[in-house]
């Protein structure tokens, strides 16, 4: 996928002021619904998906389940001010990399995106693991 087909962060139902372009040139796109986010994910590659709660068109964990089924490598974070312990377990089971319990700061979002991009580069350049053949 070419550079024109990538964006750094997709923010779904996250406060508009949170999902602005930061001075580092980080690329943020916003979606106002789960359906809109899925449409964007079909067209673009994102280093990080950040979703708020609630979503207007489906429960957040149904949305993430659909994302993980279609794009199992997609890294995601959650912004939720009143997450129950049971919901935290569900989020962690679905592979959340970070849970923000209040408004997320742009700097924290950019740092998380940088971390995900850096790890992705390491995984792409890592030597494939060799397995010993049985004789």
N, C-alpha and C positions, 0 to 999 in steps of 0.2 A: 504494500500500500504506500502511495507516495505521501510526501509531507503535506500536500494540499488536502489530503483526505484524513488528516489527523487533527485532533484538538486535545488540549491537555485535560480539561476537566468539564464534565457535564454536571450541572447542578439542577436537580429536579425538585420543584416546590420548595426551594430554599429562598430566603429573603433576597429580593433583587439587589440590594446594596451589598450583600455578601458576594454575589456572583458577578462582580465587575472585573474588568481587565486590570491587573496589577502592573506596576511600573516595570517589572522584569520582562514584560512581554508574554506573560502566561496567557494562554488562550482558554477562555471560559465561554461556554454556551449554556443557556438556560432552557429548561422545559417546564411548562406549567401543568403537565399531566404525565401520567405513566405512558399513555399511548404516544404522546409527542416524543417522549424520551426514547421509546422503542423505535420509532421511525428514525430518529437521529442516529441511534446505534446501528441501524441497518445501513446507513450511508457513510458514517464516519467512525474512526477508531478513537477511543478515549483512553487516556492513561488512568483516569479515575472517575467514578460515578459517585456523586454525593447526593443523597436523597433526604428530604425532610419528611416530616409526618404532620398531618395526614396527607394523602394524595386524593385528589378529587374524584378519580375514576376507578380506583381499585385499592384494596388493602396493601400496605407497603410490602408486607412479606410475600404476598402473591406476585407483586411486581418483581421483587428480587428473585423469587423462584423462577419466573419466566426468563429473566435476564441470565441467571446462572445456567438454565437449561440451554439457551441459545448461544451464550457466550461464556462458557465456564471459566475462562481466564480473566474475566472482567473484575477488576478491583473495585471495591465500593466502601463507602463510609456512610454513617447515619447521623442525622441531626434530630434529636428528640429530647424535649425538656422533661417529659414525664414517662420514661420507659420503665415498665414493670420488670421485675427480675425474670419472669417467664419470657417476656419479649426480648430481653437481653440474651437469654439462652438461645432463642430462635435466631436472632441476628448473628450470634457467634457461630451457630451451626451452619448458617448460610455463608459464612466466610467474611463477615465484616472485618475491615482492617482497623477501623477506629469508630468509636461512638462519641459524639459530641453531645453533652447534656444541656447545652445552651447555645446561643448564637455563636456561630463559628467565625473566627477572625480571619480576614483575608490572608494574613501572613501564615497562619496555621494551615489554611487550605493549600497555599502555594508550597509550603514545606512538605506537606503530605504528597502533593502531586510530584514534586521533585524526587522524593523518596521512592515513589512507585516507578517513575520513569527510570531512575538510576538502577533499581533492582531489575527492571525489564531489560535494560542494556546488558547487565551482568549475565542474565539468563540466556540472552541471545548469543553472547560471545563465549559462553562456557563450553568447555570441551564436552562432547558427548560421553556419557559413562560407558565404559566397556565391560562387557560381561564375559566371564570365563566360560569357554565351551566345555561341555562334559565330554569325556573321552569314552 
